[in-house]
Amino acid sequence: MKKEFYSNGKLLITGEYLVLDGAKAFALPTKFGQNLIVEEGSNQEIKWKSYDADGSIWFEDIFSFVAISNKTITEKSSVRNTLTAILHEGYLLNPDFIHQSKGYSISTKLSFSRNWGLGTSSTLINAIAQWLQIDAFVLLKNSFGGSGYDIACAQNDNPILYHLENEKPIVEKVTFAPKYTENLYFVYLDKSKIAKQPLLLTIRTRTKT
């Protein structure tokens, strides 16, 4: 049976670095995000494909259940090793997804270019946590680490205030609708590749009516 999970991207407005020490951060979930599509597979393995926003495949590999449960790291690919580590931590939190399955065919699809920095990893971690029915904040802590504000953005459709209290995430939904909202832009400068022109995108948050 096909299952699909979606997570919002993130944009941190205030509180960078300080949020790690408990300061309140103001962040916006973006209309851009990532889908995780899970289908039944075979051979006690996961066939994985990751698509960028332009439809191109930027990562593809096969993970055996044994490699995931044993956290088998290779020199083949840093992306493979990172994903193996995430899936391994997911396995420790919910081993049934391996023990009770024949295999999976999984694809991820970004609606933003992975070069934009809107949360390729955080949207993936949150989507995997949704699929495995585990706590995304715990999965983040056990794999990547970080404050978790990006996970909070992945799970919310409204602007948020976020902070850590006794290492636990505290999320407060807030209203952010200034008169100049329509004139707010996210500017991707792409400084590492001078030949390309800057990309200008309007960032809008989902609001509930």
C-alpha positions as CSV (number, residue, x, y, z in Angstrom):
1,M,0.0,0.0,0.0
2,K,1.3,3.4,-1.0
3,K,1.8,6.0,1.8
4,E,2.8,9.6,1.4
5,F,4.1,12.1,3.9
6,Y,4.8,15.8,3.6
7,S,7.0,18.2,5.6
8,N,7.4,22.0,5.3
9,G,10.7,23.7,4.7
10,K,12.0,26.3,7.2
11,L,13.2,29.8,7.3
12,L,14.8,31.1,10.6
13,I,14.2,34.8,11.0
14,T,15.7,35.4,14.5
15,G,17.6,33.4,17.0
16,E,20.3,31.7,14.9
17,Y,22.9,29.8,17.1
18,L,21.3,31.3,20.3
19,V,18.3,29.0,20.0
20,L,20.7,26.2,20.8
21,D,21.2,27.8,24.2
22,G,17.5,28.2,25.0
23,A,16.8,31.6,23.3
24,K,13.5,32.0,21.6
25,A,13.6,31.8,17.8
26,F,11.2,33.2,15.3
27,A,10.8,30.9,12.3
28,L,8.5,30.6,9.3
29,P,7.5,27.3,7.7
30,T,7.6,27.7,3.9
31,K,5.2,26.6,1.2
32,F,8.1,24.6,-0.2
33,G,8.8,21.2,1.3
34,Q,9.5,17.6,0.7
35,N,7.3,14.5,0.0
36,L,8.2,11.0,1.1
37,I,6.5,8.2,-0.8
38,V,6.6,4.7,0.6
39,E,5.5,1.6,-1.3
40,E,5.8,-2.1,-0.7
41,G,9.1,-3.7,-1.9
42,S,10.9,-7.0,-1.6
43,N,14.2,-8.8,-0.9
44,Q,14.6,-7.3,2.6
45,E,15.8,-4.1,1.2
46,I,14.9,-0.4,0.6
47,K,15.2,0.9,-3.0
48,W,15.6,4.6,-2.6
49,K,15.4,7.5,-5.1
50,S,15.6,11.2,-4.2
51,Y,14.3,13.8,-6.7
52,D,15.3,17.5,-6.8
53,A,12.7,20.2,-7.6
54,D,13.5,20.0,-11.3
55,G,12.7,16.3,-11.4
56,S,16.3,15.1,-11.7
57,I,17.4,12.2,-9.5
58,W,20.2,13.5,-7.2
59,F,20.5,10.3,-5.1
60,E,19.7,6.7,-5.7
61,D,20.8,3.6,-3.9
62,I,19.7,0.3,-2.3
63,F,19.9,-0.4,1.5
64,S,19.6,-3.9,2.8
65,F,17.8,-4.4,6.1
66,V,21.0,-5.8,7.6
67,A,22.9,-2.7,6.7
68,I,20.3,-0.5,8.4
69,S,20.0,-2.6,11.5
70,N,23.8,-2.9,11.8
71,K,24.5,0.7,10.7
72,T,26.9,-0.5,8.1
73,I,29.0,2.5,6.9
74,T,30.9,2.5,3.7
75,E,33.2,4.9,1.8
76,K,30.9,4.8,-1.2
77,S,28.8,7.9,-0.4
78,S,28.5,10.4,2.4
79,V,24.8,10.7,1.5
80,R,24.4,7.0,1.8
81,N,26.1,6.9,5.2
82,T,24.0,9.8,6.5
83,L,20.8,8.1,5.4
84,T,21.9,4.8,6.8
85,A,22.5,6.5,10.1
86,I,19.0,8.1,10.1
87,L,17.3,4.8,9.2
88,H,19.4,3.0,11.8
89,E,18.2,5.4,14.5
90,G,14.7,5.0,13.3
91,Y,15.1,1.2,13.5
92,L,16.2,1.5,17.2
93,L,13.1,3.5,17.9
94,N,10.7,1.3,15.9
95,P,12.3,-2.0,14.8
96,D,9.0,-3.3,13.5
97,F,9.4,-1.4,10.2
98,I,12.1,-3.9,9.3
99,H,11.0,-7.0,11.3
100,Q,7.5,-6.9,9.8
101,S,8.2,-6.0,6.2
102,K,9.5,-7.7,3.0
103,G,11.0,-4.5,1.8
104,Y,10.2,-0.9,0.6
105,S,10.4,1.2,-2.5
106,I,10.9,4.8,-1.3
107,S,11.1,8.1,-3.2
108,T,11.5,11.7,-2.0
109,K,10.5,14.7,-3.9
110,L,11.6,18.3,-3.1
111,S,9.6,21.3,-4.2
112,F,12.6,23.5,-3.6
113,S,16.1,23.2,-4.9
114,R,18.3,21.5,-2.4
115,N,20.8,24.3,-2.8
116,W,18.5,26.8,-1.2
117,G,19.0,25.6,2.4
118,L,15.3,25.3,3.2
119,G,15.6,22.0,5.0
120,T,16.5,19.0,2.8
121,S,17.6,17.1,5.9
122,S,15.0,18.3,8.4
123,T,12.0,17.7,6.1
124,L,13.4,14.2,5.4
125,I,13.9,13.4,9.1
126,N,10.4,14.6,9.9
127,A,8.8,12.6,7.1
128,I,10.7,9.4,8.1
129,A,9.5,10.0,11.7
130,Q,5.9,10.3,10.4
131,W,6.3,7.1,8.4
132,L,7.8,5.1,11.4
133,Q,5.4,6.8,13.9
134,I,8.2,8.0,16.1
135,D,9.2,11.3,17.6
136,A,10.9,13.4,15.0
137,F,12.7,15.5,17.6
138,V,14.2,12.4,19.2
139,L,15.2,11.1,15.7
140,L,16.9,14.4,15.0
141,K,18.7,14.4,18.3
142,N,19.9,10.8,17.8
143,S,21.1,11.4,14.3
144,F,22.0,14.9,13.2
145,G,21.6,16.9,16.4
146,G,20.5,20.5,16.5
147,S,18.0,22.7,18.2
148,G,14.9,21.2,16.4
149,Y,13.4,24.5,15.2
150,D,13.5,23.1,11.7
151,I,11.5,20.0,12.7
152,A,8.9,22.3,14.4
153,C,8.6,24.2,11.0
154,A,8.2,20.9,9.2
155,Q,5.3,20.1,11.4
156,N,3.5,23.4,11.4
157,D,1.7,25.6,8.9
158,N,1.9,28.8,10.8
159,P,4.8,31.1,12.0
160,I,6.2,29.9,15.3
161,L,8.3,30.9,18.3
162,Y,10.5,28.1,19.3
163,H,12.8,27.4,22.2
164,L,14.3,24.6,24.3
165,E,13.4,24.2,27.9
166,N,15.3,21.5,29.8
167,E,16.3,20.2,26.4
168,K,12.6,19.8,25.4
169,P,11.2,21.6,22.4
170,I,8.6,24.3,23.1
171,V,6.5,25.5,20.1
172,E,4.2,28.5,20.1
173,K,2.1,29.3,17.1
174,V,2.0,33.1,16.4
175,T,0.4,35.4,13.9
176,F,2.7,37.2,11.4
177,A,0.8,39.3,8.9
178,P,2.4,42.8,8.6
179,K,1.1,45.2,6.0
180,Y,4.3,44.7,4.0
181,T,3.9,40.9,3.8
182,E,3.5,41.0,0.0
183,N,6.8,42.8,-0.3
184,L,8.8,40.2,1.6
185,Y,11.2,38.1,-0.5
186,F,13.6,35.3,0.0
187,V,16.7,36.0,-2.1
188,Y,18.9,33.1,-3.0
189,L,22.3,34.6,-4.0
190,D,24.1,31.5,-5.1
191,K,27.4,33.1,-4.3
192,S,29.4,29.9,-4.8
193,K,28.5,29.8,-8.5
194,I,29.0,33.3,-9.8
195,A,27.9,32.4,-13.3
196,K,24.3,31.9,-12.3
197,Q,21.9,34.8,-11.7
198,P,20.4,35.3,-8.2
199,L,17.0,33.7,-7.7
200,L,14.2,35.7,-6.2
201,L,11.3,33.9,-4.5
202,T,8.4,35.1,-2.5
203,I,8.1,33.2,0.8
204,R,4.5,32.8,2.0
205,T,3.4,31.0,5.1
206,R,0.3,28.8,5.2
207,T,-2.3,30.5,7.4
208,K,-5.4,29.0,8.8
209,T,-8.7,30.7,8.2
